[in-house]
């Protein structure tokens, strides 16, 4: 297929006016088809996975979960690191910022490697880097060494997500991909929960303090490497390798990037804004929260562990429940409702200091991370089949890059709001992080609400991206119903359709029944 045949966005005033005028009406929950009703219960779909597919899901989930554990380790013990290295908490948060800034580098490097050499060995090498860098973090003696090691970790962290997602999803039956996608995404919340629990069990009890947490973090990746070693390549990768064109992986990868900017620049720009909002929401509500509990509220070790564990549970349950609800309510409406309900939880999350703080943090993370549960499938539906991997991968990592300074921004602003003791004297190193985080997250909810409201929705587009003759029964029904109908307002069209027929200024996702992910794309 010629990638240059995709129609460019229609930016005529009449089309833009019509598009903006339908942003409210298109929020109406769609009428469920019989095929969709069948998908409301995920259990039958999950039974379609065979043993090998479940093992792929398991190893990918394990890798992504421990990736999150390694990332959150700095935030959970930031105050101890600052004391040991004789720097401020704001200085330590630069270690978090560097990780986020360099993830895009890892996404490109390991994305190309996984498409050229397979999913298996880049995944194993990625986890080997985790072992080395986690051990190295525990042995640093200066602040400069700390930043250097964490910068390298950012590259390794950015390289794992695409490979792990491909391992979990590309052999997965179409009927189960939505649920498995949400399950995989919530591995991040599980990693945070494990980090909090092991920080209490290890960092708070070991004579080596925070360093012991990083040394421990280097151990599970060894088991994950062994797990992956005994599994084969995915069937999808083996087949795509056979069908690869002769010009090479990198050339096709960069051709896909070029075409993304040429024909889908408006959609690409929207997805970057969309992912910027979501990454600000995630990092803005999580990265500095442990510091607030310890430094500002003075939580003891048990209180700290309980509150952070409750937050993680809210994240995990929210992702499952709200992600699945988007099948009924639609992607945009589900995200908008999560933003409204999440914003209503800001006050108890930030300002309640008694037992009620656990309820506040549970429900804020339930709605914030619950909205995240919609992200994988929504991004898939908005991206054209032939550019889906490259567009999602680059937009996701650029959104991460844009939000990389969230914890440092919050910590810096927090220094402008010092707290005083009962005698009116400033408490050294103690700031009103609650106020700063509350204002910050409120702004993020508003931004994400507006971006989602103004954005498009192409529900079910990912259901019909597979090969013709390999579509599921539900895919056939959905395709028959949508051939002559609209998905909300945006039409499901063929590549031959003219741009004027689309009700959206954004380029229309092609209905394609062949797998056309670029061999060199970031999965």
C-alpha positions as CSV (number, residue, x, y, z in Angstrom):
1,X,0.0,0.0,0.0
2,X,1.3,3.5,-0.9
3,X,1.5,5.5,2.3
4,X,1.2,8.8,0.3
5,X,-2.4,8.0,-0.7
6,X,-3.8,9.0,2.6
7,X,-5.9,12.2,2.2
8,X,-4.6,15.3,4.0
9,X,-6.8,17.1,6.6
10,X,-9.6,19.2,5.2
11,X,-9.2,22.7,6.7
12,X,-11.9,24.5,4.8
13,X,-13.9,26.9,7.0
14,X,-17.2,25.0,6.4
15,X,-15.7,21.7,7.4
16,X,-14.1,23.2,10.6
17,X,-17.3,25.0,11.5
18,X,-19.4,21.8,11.1
19,X,-16.8,19.8,13.1
20,X,-16.8,22.1,16.0
21,X,-20.6,22.3,16.0
22,X,-20.9,18.6,16.5
23,X,-18.5,18.2,19.4
24,X,-21.4,18.1,21.9
25,X,-23.9,16.1,19.9
26,X,-21.4,13.4,19.2
27,X,-21.0,12.7,22.9
28,X,-24.3,10.9,23.0
29,X,-23.6,7.2,23.9
30,X,-23.9,5.0,20.9
31,X,-26.6,2.4,20.5
32,X,-25.1,-1.0,21.3
33,X,-25.1,-3.5,18.5
34,X,-25.5,-7.2,19.2
35,X,-21.8,-7.7,18.6
36,X,-21.0,-5.0,21.2
37,X,-23.3,-6.5,23.8
38,X,-21.3,-9.7,23.4
39,X,-18.1,-7.8,24.1
40,X,-19.6,-6.3,27.3
41,X,-18.7,-9.5,29.2
42,X,-14.9,-9.9,28.8
43,X,-14.8,-13.5,30.2
44,X,-15.7,-15.3,27.0
45,X,-13.2,-13.3,25.1
46,X,-10.4,-14.0,27.5
47,X,-11.1,-17.7,27.2
48,X,-10.0,-17.4,23.5
49,X,-6.4,-16.9,24.6
50,X,-4.3,-20.1,24.5
51,X,-1.5,-21.0,26.9
52,X,1.3,-19.4,24.8
53,X,-0.7,-16.1,24.4
54,X,-1.3,-16.0,28.2
55,X,2.4,-16.5,28.7
56,X,3.2,-13.6,26.4
57,X,0.7,-11.4,28.3
58,X,2.3,-12.5,31.6
59,X,5.9,-11.7,30.7
60,X,5.0,-8.4,29.1
61,X,3.0,-7.4,32.1
62,X,5.8,-8.4,34.4
63,X,8.3,-6.3,32.5
64,X,6.1,-3.2,32.4
65,X,5.2,-3.6,36.1
66,X,8.8,-3.7,37.1
67,X,9.6,-0.8,34.8
68,X,7.1,1.2,36.8
69,X,8.6,-0.1,40.1
70,X,12.0,1.2,39.0
71,X,10.7,4.6,38.0
72,X,8.7,5.3,41.1
73,X,11.5,4.2,43.4
74,X,13.1,7.7,43.3
75,X,9.8,9.5,44.2
76,X,9.1,7.1,47.1
77,X,12.5,7.7,48.8
78,X,13.2,11.2,47.5
79,X,13.6,12.7,50.9
80,X,16.1,10.0,52.0
81,X,18.1,10.4,48.8
82,X,18.2,14.2,49.3
83,X,19.5,13.9,52.9
84,X,22.1,11.3,51.9
85,X,23.5,13.2,48.9
86,X,23.2,16.6,50.7
87,X,20.9,18.1,48.1
88,X,17.3,19.4,48.1
89,X,14.2,17.4,47.2
90,X,13.8,19.6,44.2
91,X,17.3,18.5,43.1
92,X,16.3,14.9,43.4
93,X,13.2,15.4,41.3
94,X,15.5,16.2,38.4
95,X,16.3,12.5,38.4
96,X,12.6,11.9,37.6
97,X,12.6,14.6,35.0
98,X,15.7,13.2,33.2
99,X,14.0,9.8,33.0
100,X,11.0,11.2,31.3
101,X,12.9,13.4,28.9
102,X,15.0,10.6,27.6
103,X,12.3,8.0,27.1
104,X,11.8,9.1,23.5
105,X,15.4,8.1,22.7
106,X,14.8,4.6,24.1
107,X,11.5,4.3,22.2
108,X,13.2,4.9,18.8
109,X,16.4,2.8,19.5
110,X,14.6,-0.2,21.0
111,X,11.6,0.1,18.6
112,X,13.9,-0.3,15.6
113,X,15.8,-3.1,17.3
114,X,12.7,-5.1,18.2
115,X,11.4,-4.9,14.7
116,X,14.8,-5.9,13.1
117,X,15.9,-8.6,15.7
118,X,12.6,-9.6,17.2
119,X,10.7,-9.0,20.4
120,X,12.7,-11.5,22.4
121,X,16.3,-10.4,22.6
122,X,15.8,-6.6,22.8
123,X,13.3,-7.3,25.7
124,X,16.0,-9.4,27.4
125,X,18.7,-6.8,26.9
126,X,16.4,-4.0,28.1
127,X,15.8,-5.9,31.4
128,X,19.6,-6.5,31.6
129,X,20.1,-2.7,31.5
130,X,17.5,-2.4,34.3
131,X,19.7,-4.8,36.4
132,X,22.9,-2.8,35.8
133,X,21.3,0.6,36.3
134,X,19.4,-0.2,39.4
135,X,22.5,-1.6,41.0
136,X,24.4,1.5,39.9
137,X,21.8,3.8,41.5
138,X,22.3,2.1,44.8
139,X,26.1,2.7,44.7
140,X,26.2,6.3,43.6
141,X,28.1,8.6,46.0
142,X,27.5,12.0,44.4
143,X,24.5,13.9,43.0
144,X,26.1,14.1,39.6
145,X,26.5,10.3,39.5
146,X,22.9,9.9,40.5
147,X,21.7,12.1,37.6
148,X,24.0,10.3,35.1
149,X,22.7,6.8,36.1
150,X,19.0,7.9,36.0
151,X,19.5,9.6,32.6
152,X,20.6,6.2,31.2
153,X,17.7,4.6,33.0
154,X,15.4,6.9,31.1
155,X,16.6,5.5,27.8
156,X,16.1,1.9,29.0
157,X,12.6,2.7,30.4
158,X,11.5,4.3,27.1
159,X,12.6,1.2,25.2
160,X,10.5,-1.3,27.1
161,X,6.9,-0.1,26.6
162,X,6.6,-0.6,22.9
163,X,8.2,-4.1,22.9
164,X,6.2,-5.2,25.9
165,X,2.9,-3.9,24.4
166,X,3.6,-5.7,21.2
167,X,4.5,-8.9,23.0
168,X,1.2,-8.8,25.0
169,X,-1.2,-7.7,22.2
170,X,-0.1,-8.7,18.7
171,X,-1.0,-12.4,19.1
172,X,-4.0,-11.6,21.2
173,X,-7.5,-12.5,19.7
174,X,-9.3,-9.4,18.5
175,X,-12.2,-9.9,21.0
176,X,-9.8,-9.7,24.0
177,X,-7.5,-6.9,22.9
178,X,-9.5,-4.2,24.6
179,X,-9.5,-5.8,28.0
180,X,-5.9,-7.1,27.7
181,X,-4.8,-3.5,26.7
182,X,-6.4,-2.1,29.9
183,X,-4.9,-4.9,32.0
184,X,-1.4,-4.2,30.5
185,X,-1.7,-0.5,31.1
186,X,-2.6,-1.0,34.8
187,X,0.7,-2.8,35.3
188,X,2.0,0.7,36.0
189,X,-0.3,1.0,39.0
190,X,0.7,-2.4,40.2
191,X,4.4,-1.4,39.9
192,X,3.7,1.7,42.1
193,X,1.9,-0.4,44.7
194,X,4.8,-2.8,44.8
195,X,7.3,0.0,45.1
196,X,5.5,1.5,48.1
197,X,5.2,-1.9,49.9
198,X,8.8,-2.9,49.3
199,X,10.0,0.6,50.3
200,X,8.4,0.1,53.6
201,X,9.7,-3.4,54.0
202,X,13.3,-2.8,52.8
203,X,14.3,0.9,52.7
204,X,12.7,1.7,56.1
205,X,14.3,-1.3,57.8
206,X,17.6,-1.9,56.1
207,X,20.8,-0.3,57.5
208,X,21.6,0.7,53.9
209,X,18.3,2.7,53.7
210,X,17.2,3.8,50.3
211,X,20.1,2.1,48.5
212,X,18.8,-1.3,49.5
213,X,15.5,-0.6,47.6
214,X,17.4,-0.1,44.4
215,X,19.6,-3.2,44.9
216,X,16.4,-5.2,45.5
217,X,14.9,-3.7,42.3
218,X,17.8,-5.2,40.3
219,X,16.7,-8.8,41.2
220,X,13.3,-9.4,39.6
221,X,14.4,-8.4,36.1
222,X,16.7,-11.4,36.2
223,X,13.7,-13.7,36.6
224,X,11.8,-11.8,33.9
225,X,14.8,-12.3,31.6
226,X,14.7,-16.1,32.3
227,X,10.9,-16.1,31.7
228,X,11.3,-14.5,28.3
229,X,14.3,-16.6,27.3
230,X,12.1,-19.8,27.4
231,X,9.4,-18.2,25.2
232,X,9.5,-18.0,21.4
233,X,9.0,-15.0,19.2
234,X,5.4,-14.0,18.7
235,X,3.6,-15.6,15.7
236,X,2.7,-12.1,14.4
237,X,6.4,-11.0,14.3
238,X,7.5,-14.2,12.6
239,X,4.8,-13.7,9.9
240,X,5.7,-10.0,9.5
241,X,9.3,-10.9,9.2
242,X,8.5,-13.2,6.3
243,X,6.5,-10.5,4.6
244,X,9.0,-7.7,5.1
245,X,10.1,-5.7,2.1
246,X,13.7,-5.8,0.9
247,X,14.5,-2.1,1.6
248,X,15.1,-2.6,5.3
249,X,13.5,-1.8,8.6
250,X,14.9,1.6,9.3
251,X,14.0,3.0,5.8
252,X,10.3,1.9,6.3
253,X,10.3,3.3,9.8
254,X,11.5,6.7,8.8
255,X,9.2,6.7,5.8
256,X,6.3,6.1,8.1
257,X,7.4,9.1,10.3
258,X,7.8,11.2,7.2
259,X,4.3,10.3,6.0
260,X,2.9,11.0,9.4
261,X,4.1,14.6,9.3
262,X,3.1,15.0,5.7
263,X,-0.4,13.7,5.6
264,X,-1.5,13.4,9.3
265,X,0.2,16.4,10.9
266,X,-3.1,17.7,12.4
267,X,-4.0,14.3,13.9
268,X,-0.4,13.9,15.1
269,X,-0.5,17.4,16.7
270,X,-3.8,16.5,18.4
271,X,-2.5,13.2,19.8
272,X,0.6,15.0,21.2
273,X,-1.6,17.5,23.0
274,X,-3.8,14.6,24.2
275,X,-0.9,12.6,25.6
276,X,0.7,15.7,27.1
277,X,-2.5,16.2,29.2
278,X,-2.6,12.6,30.3
279,X,1.0,12.5,31.2
280,X,0.8,15.7,33.2
281,X,-2.2,14.1,35.0
282,X,-0.3,11.0,35.8
283,X,3.0,12.5,36.9
284,X,1.4,15.6,38.5
285,X,-0.8,13.5,40.8
286,X,1.8,10.8,41.6
287,X,5.4,11.8,41.5
288,X,5.5,14.4,44.3
289,X,2.7,12.9,46.4
290,X,5.0,10.7,48.5
291,X,7.1,13.8,49.3
292,X,4.0,15.7,50.4
293,X,3.0,12.8,52.7
294,X,6.5,12.6,54.3
295,X,7.8,16.2,54.3
296,X,4.6,18.2,54.7
297,X,2.2,16.0,56.6
298,X,4.8,14.1,58.6
299,X,3.3,10.7,57.9
300,X,5.1,7.9,59.7
301,X,6.2,4.8,57.8
302,X,3.0,2.9,58.3
303,X,0.7,5.8,57.4
304,X,2.8,6.5,54.3
305,X,2.6,2.9,53.2
306,X,-1.2,2.6,53.7
307,X,-2.1,5.8,51.9
308,X,0.1,5.1,48.9
309,X,-1.2,1.5,48.7
310,X,-4.8,2.8,48.7
311,X,-3.8,5.2,45.9
312,X,-2.4,2.3,43.8
313,X,-5.6,0.2,44.4
314,X,-7.7,3.1,43.2
315,X,-5.6,3.4,40.1
316,X,-5.8,-0.4,39.3
317,X,-9.6,-0.7,39.9
318,X,-10.3,2.6,38.1
319,X,-8.4,1.5,35.0
320,X,-10.3,-1.7,34.7
321,X,-13.8,-0.3,35.4
322,X,-13.6,3.0,33.5
323,X,-11.7,1.5,30.6
324,X,-14.3,-1.1,30.1
325,X,-17.1,1.5,30.6
326,X,-15.9,3.3,27.5
327,X,-17.3,0.4,25.4
328,X,-20.8,1.5,26.5
329,X,-20.5,5.3,26.9
330,X,-17.9,6.0,24.1
331,X,-14.3,7.0,24.6
332,X,-14.7,10.8,24.8
333,X,-17.7,10.9,27.1
334,X,-16.0,8.4,29.4
335,X,-12.9,10.6,29.7
336,X,-14.9,13.7,30.2
337,X,-16.9,12.2,33.0
338,X,-13.7,10.9,34.6
339,X,-12.2,14.4,34.5
340,X,-15.3,16.0,36.2
341,X,-15.5,13.4,38.9
342,X,-11.7,13.4,39.4
343,X,-11.7,17.2,39.8
344,X,-14.4,16.8,42.5
345,X,-11.9,14.7,44.5
346,X,-9.1,17.2,44.5
347,X,-10.0,18.8,47.8
348,X,-10.1,15.6,49.9
349,X,-7.0,14.3,48.0
350,X,-4.9,17.3,48.8
351,X,-6.3,19.0,52.0
352,X,-7.8,16.3,54.1
353,X,-5.2,15.1,56.6
354,X,-7.2,12.7,58.8
355,X,-8.4,9.2,58.0
356,X,-10.4,10.6,55.1
357,X,-7.3,11.2,53.1
358,X,-7.4,7.5,52.1
359,X,-10.8,7.9,50.6
360,X,-9.7,11.1,48.8
361,X,-6.6,9.5,47.3
362,X,-8.4,6.3,46.3
363,X,-11.1,8.1,44.3
364,X,-8.9,10.7,42.7
365,X,-6.6,8.0,41.4
366,X,-9.7,5.9,40.5
367,X,-10.9,8.6,38.1
368,X,-7.5,9.9,37.0
369,X,-5.9,6.5,36.2
370,X,-9.3,5.2,35.2
371,X,-9.3,7.7,32.3
372,X,-5.9,6.3,31.4
373,X,-7.6,3.0,30.9
374,X,-9.3,4.4,27.9
375,X,-6.1,5.7,26.3
376,X,-4.6,2.6,24.6
377,X,-7.8,1.8,22.7
378,X,-8.7,5.4,21.9
379,X,-5.2,6.1,20.5
380,X,-5.4,2.9,18.4
381,X,-8.8,4.0,16.9
382,X,-7.6,7.5,16.1
383,X,-4.5,6.4,14.2
384,X,-4.6,5.1,10.6
385,X,-3.7,1.4,10.2
386,X,-0.6,1.9,8.1
387,X,0.9,4.5,10.5
388,X,-0.7,3.3,13.7
389,X,2.5,2.2,15.5
390,X,4.7,5.1,14.6
391,X,2.1,7.7,15.3
392,X,1.1,6.3,18.7
393,X,4.7,5.7,19.7
394,X,6.0,9.1,18.8
395,X,3.0,11.0,20.1
396,X,3.1,9.1,23.4
397,X,6.7,9.8,24.0
398,X,6.5,13.5,23.0
399,X,3.6,13.9,25.4
400,X,5.9,12.4,28.0
401,X,8.6,14.8,27.1
402,X,6.3,17.8,27.4
403,X,5.2,16.7,30.9
404,X,8.7,15.6,32.0
405,X,9.2,18.6,34.3
406,X,5.9,18.3,36.2
407,X,7.5,17.1,39.5
408,X,10.3,19.7,39.2
409,X,7.8,22.4,38.4
410,X,5.7,21.5,41.5
411,X,8.7,21.2,43.7
412,X,10.0,24.6,42.5
413,X,6.7,26.4,43.0
414,X,6.3,24.7,46.4
415,X,9.4,26.6,47.7
416,X,7.4,29.8,47.3
417,X,4.9,28.5,49.9
418,X,6.9,27.7,53.1
419,X,5.0,26.4,56.1
420,X,5.4,27.8,59.6
421,X,5.3,26.2,63.0
422,X,2.9,27.1,65.8
423,X,5.3,30.0,66.7
424,X,5.1,31.5,63.2
425,X,8.7,30.5,62.3
426,X,9.4,29.0,58.9
427,X,9.9,25.2,59.0
428,X,13.1,24.6,57.1
429,X,12.6,22.5,53.9
430,X,8.8,22.1,54.5
431,X,6.5,23.5,51.9
432,X,2.8,23.6,51.1
433,X,2.9,20.9,48.4
434,X,-0.9,20.3,48.9
435,X,-1.8,23.7,47.6
436,X,0.6,23.5,44.7
437,X,-0.5,20.0,43.6
438,X,-4.2,20.9,44.0
439,X,-3.9,23.9,41.7
440,X,-1.7,22.0,39.2
441,X,-4.0,19.0,38.9
442,X,-7.1,21.3,38.6
443,X,-5.5,23.0,35.6
444,X,-4.6,19.7,34.1
445,X,-8.2,18.4,34.4
446,X,-9.5,21.5,32.7
447,X,-6.9,21.2,29.9
448,X,-7.6,17.5,29.3
449,X,-11.4,18.1,29.4
450,X,-11.1,20.8,26.7
451,X,-8.7,18.7,24.5
452,X,-10.9,15.6,24.7
453,X,-14.1,17.6,24.1
454,X,-12.7,19.2,20.9
455,X,-11.1,15.9,19.7
456,X,-12.5,13.2,17.4
457,X,-13.7,9.7,18.2
458,X,-13.5,6.7,15.9
459,X,-15.1,4.0,17.9
460,X,-14.4,0.4,16.7
461,X,-11.9,1.5,14.1
462,X,-9.4,-1.0,15.6
463,X,-11.8,-3.9,15.3
464,X,-11.6,-3.9,11.5
465,X,-7.9,-3.3,11.0
466,X,-7.0,-7.1,10.8
467,X,-6.8,-9.2,7.7
468,X,-9.9,-9.9,5.7
469,X,-10.6,-13.6,6.3
470,X,-9.3,-13.4,9.9
471,X,-11.9,-11.1,11.3
472,X,-13.9,-12.3,14.3
473,X,-17.7,-12.8,14.1
474,X,-18.2,-9.5,16.0
475,X,-15.8,-7.7,13.6
476,X,-17.9,-8.9,10.6
477,X,-21.1,-7.6,12.2
478,X,-19.6,-4.2,13.1
479,X,-18.1,-3.9,9.6
480,X,-21.5,-4.6,7.9
481,X,-23.2,-2.0,10.1
482,X,-20.5,0.6,9.6
483,X,-19.9,0.3,5.9
484,X,-22.6,2.8,5.1
485,X,-22.9,4.6,8.4
486,X,-20.8,7.0,10.5
487,X,-18.9,6.4,13.6
488,X,-20.4,9.4,15.5
489,X,-19.8,12.1,12.9
490,X,-16.5,11.0,11.4
491,X,-17.2,8.7,8.5
492,X,-15.6,5.3,8.1
493,X,-14.3,5.6,4.5
494,X,-12.0,3.9,2.1
495,X,-8.7,5.4,0.9
496,X,-10.5,6.5,-2.3
497,X,-12.8,8.8,-0.5
498,X,-12.4,12.5,-1.0
499,X,-11.5,14.7,2.0
500,X,-14.7,16.7,1.4
501,X,-16.9,13.8,2.5
502,X,-15.3,13.7,5.9
503,X,-17.2,15.6,8.6
504,X,-13.9,16.1,10.4
505,X,-11.0,18.4,9.5
506,X,-8.8,15.6,10.8
507,X,-7.8,12.9,8.3
508,X,-10.1,10.0,8.2
509,X,-9.0,6.6,9.5
510,X,-9.1,4.1,6.7
511,X,-11.2,0.9,7.0
512,X,-8.7,-1.7,6.1
513,X,-8.8,-5.4,6.5
514,X,-5.2,-6.2,6.1
515,X,-2.5,-5.8,8.8
516,X,-0.4,-2.8,7.6
517,X,1.7,-1.8,10.6
518,X,5.1,-0.7,9.4
519,X,7.8,-3.3,10.1
520,X,10.0,-0.6,11.6
521,X,7.3,1.1,13.6
522,X,7.3,1.6,17.4
523,X,4.7,-0.8,18.7
